[in-house]
Amino acid sequence: MPKLLHVIVACAENRVIGRDGRQPWRIPEDAKFFSGQTAGQIVVLGRICFETWPRAAEDGRRPVVITRNRALERPGVRVAGSLGEALAIAESLPGEIYVCGGQRIYEEALALPGPLRLHLTLVHAEIPGDRYFPDWRNLAWRELTRSESSDENYRYSFLTLERLVPSGT
Ligand SMILES: NC(=O)c1ccc[n+]([C@@H]2O[C@H](COP(=O)([O-])OP(=O)(O)OC[C@H]3O[C@@H](n4cnc5c(N)ncnc54)[C@H](OP(=O)(O)O)[C@@H]3O)[C@@H](O)[C@H]2O)c1
């Protein structure tokens, strides 16, 4: 049986996740949550996310980087040419699989048919950006956990959602 797929993202109410190659906000509590959640696990991510996350291969994480550039492969860092290939590699490694973006990889992950758990930090603001999370609201979810928080700049919610897969699929 394939592993449960975890997708982890922080996104604004207008689904923005990034701007100019970075996150358009700095929320220390969410950064801590993201680090803690992915530590010791397999992180599947696009090349830009990998290059802009210096600690991707630290804290016991096993990155699988999606890129056409095979030269990025090195000890402790796997490379795949597609999400499908990345997930096949991830299945062979110990740990949970966390899909960490960016935009196209999230789109492809949410289009997969199997069981999926979404760890969503929803930032309650409309924020300008150039990268988006797919429209998760039109899919069927069961809310597993929710907690509210805020800092001096933003209000945000930590949500864990389980995608409801129609029976028989
Ligand atoms: N808020 C959040 O939680 C969150 C999470 C993730 C990312 N972000 C933001 O999103 C932005 C980065 O994401 P991004 O979407 O621009 O880039 P990305 O997905 O990290 O990287 C794009 C690159 O990954 C490879 N790639 C991506 N999808 C592929 C596919 N399906 N098949 C083959 N290769 C693929 C290609 O690499 P090559 O060109 O090397 O072939 C492509 O140029 C930043 O602004 C970042 O801060 C935010």
The ligand as an SDF file (V2000), in Angstrom:
LIG
                    3D

 48 52  0  0  0  0  0  0  0  0999 V2000
    4.0250   29.4910    1.1230 N   0  0  0  0  0  0  0  0  0  0  0  0
    4.4820   28.2580    0.9630 C   0  0  0  0  0  0  0  0  0  0  0  0
    4.1730   27.3550    1.7510 O   0  0  0  0  0  0  0  0  0  0  0  0
    5.3650   27.9630   -0.2120 C   0  0  0  0  0  0  0  0  0  0  0  0
    5.7510   26.6510   -0.4790 C   0  0  0  0  0  0  0  0  0  0  0  0
    6.5230   26.4030   -1.5840 C   0  0  0  0  0  0  0  0  0  0  0  0
    6.9300   27.4500   -2.4050 C   0  0  0  0  0  0  0  0  0  0  0  0
    6.5420   28.7130   -2.0930 N   0  0  0  0  0  0  0  0  0  0  0  0
    6.9410   29.8380   -2.9550 C   0  0  0  0  0  0  0  0  0  0  0  0
    6.8200   29.4380   -4.3170 O   0  0  0  0  0  0  0  0  0  0  0  0
    7.9180   29.9490   -5.0600 C   0  0  0  0  0  0  0  0  0  0  0  0
    8.7750   28.7800   -5.5630 C   0  0  0  0  0  0  0  0  0  0  0  0
    7.9670   27.8660   -6.2730 O   0  0  0  0  0  0  0  0  0  0  0  0
    7.9360   27.8020   -7.8580 P   0  0  0  0  0  0  0  0  0  0  0  0
    6.6070   27.2150   -8.2320 O   0  0  0  0  0  0  0  0  0  0  0  0
    8.3130   29.1240   -8.4290 O   0  0  0  0  0  0  0  0  0  0  0  0
    9.1620   26.8520   -8.2000 O   0  0  0  0  0  0  0  0  0  0  0  0
    9.5480   25.3300   -7.8130 P   0  0  0  0  0  0  0  0  0  0  0  0
    8.4060   24.4070   -8.0550 O   0  0  0  0  0  0  0  0  0  0  0  0
   10.1790   25.2930   -6.4700 O   0  0  0  0  0  0  0  0  0  0  0  0
   10.7020   25.1040   -8.8560 O   0  0  0  0  0  0  0  0  0  0  0  0
   10.4190   25.1820  -10.2350 C   0  0  0  0  0  0  0  0  0  0  0  0
   11.3800   24.2600  -10.9180 C   0  0  0  0  0  0  0  0  0  0  0  0
   11.2030   22.9410  -10.4430 O   0  0  0  0  0  0  0  0  0  0  0  0
   11.2130   22.0250  -11.5380 C   0  0  0  0  0  0  0  0  0  0  0  0
    9.8520   21.5580  -11.6950 N   0  0  0  0  0  0  0  0  0  0  0  0
    8.7590   22.0420  -11.0850 C   0  0  0  0  0  0  0  0  0  0  0  0
    7.6820   21.2950  -11.3950 N   0  0  0  0  0  0  0  0  0  0  0  0
    8.1130   20.3250  -12.2150 C   0  0  0  0  0  0  0  0  0  0  0  0
    7.4900   19.2360  -12.8430 C   0  0  0  0  0  0  0  0  0  0  0  0
    6.1880   18.9970  -12.6700 N   0  0  0  0  0  0  0  0  0  0  0  0
    8.2260   18.4280  -13.6250 N   0  0  0  0  0  0  0  0  0  0  0  0
    9.5480   18.6570  -13.7810 C   0  0  0  0  0  0  0  0  0  0  0  0
   10.2110   19.6700  -13.1870 N   0  0  0  0  0  0  0  0  0  0  0  0
    9.4930   20.4940  -12.4110 C   0  0  0  0  0  0  0  0  0  0  0  0
   11.7940   22.8090  -12.6780 C   0  0  0  0  0  0  0  0  0  0  0  0
   13.1790   22.8030  -12.4340 O   0  0  0  0  0  0  0  0  0  0  0  0
   14.3320   22.9510  -13.5720 P   0  0  0  0  0  0  0  0  0  0  0  0
   14.1360   24.3090  -14.1630 O   0  0  0  0  0  0  0  0  0  0  0  0
   15.6000   22.8340  -12.7790 O   0  0  0  0  0  0  0  0  0  0  0  0
   14.1310   21.8240  -14.5230 O   0  0  0  0  0  0  0  0  0  0  0  0
   11.2190   24.1920  -12.4170 C   0  0  0  0  0  0  0  0  0  0  0  0
   11.9170   25.2280  -13.0680 O   0  0  0  0  0  0  0  0  0  0  0  0
    8.6790   30.8440   -4.1020 C   0  0  0  0  0  0  0  0  0  0  0  0
    8.1450   32.1500   -4.1670 O   0  0  0  0  0  0  0  0  0  0  0  0
    8.3890   30.2080   -2.7770 C   0  0  0  0  0  0  0  0  0  0  0  0
    8.5470   31.1050   -1.6790 O   0  0  0  0  0  0  0  0  0  0  0  0
    5.7930   28.9920   -1.0130 C   0  0  0  0  0  0  0  0  0  0  0  0
  1  2  1  0
  2  3  2  0
  2  4  1  0
  4  5  1  0
  4 48  2  0
  5  6  2  0
  6  7  1  0
  7  8  2  0
  8  9  1  0
  8 48  1  0
  9 10  1  0
  9 46  1  0
 10 11  1  0
 11 12  1  0
 11 44  1  0
 12 13  1  0
 13 14  1  0
 14 15  2  0
 14 16  1  0
 14 17  1  0
 17 18  1  0
 18 19  2  0
 18 20  1  0
 18 21  1  0
 21 22  1  0
 22 23  1  0
 23 24  1  0
 23 42  1  0
 24 25  1  0
 25 26  1  0
 25 36  1  0
 26 27  1  0
 26 35  1  0
 27 28  2  0
 28 29  1  0
 29 30  1  0
 29 35  2  0
 30 31  1  0
 30 32  2  0
 32 33  1  0
 33 34  2  0
 34 35  1  0
 36 37  1  0
 36 42  1  0
 37 38  1  0
 38 39  2  0
 38 40  1  0
 38 41  1  0
 42 43  1  0
 44 45  1  0
 44 46  1  0
 46 47  1  0
M  CHG  2   8   1  16  -1
M  END
$$$$
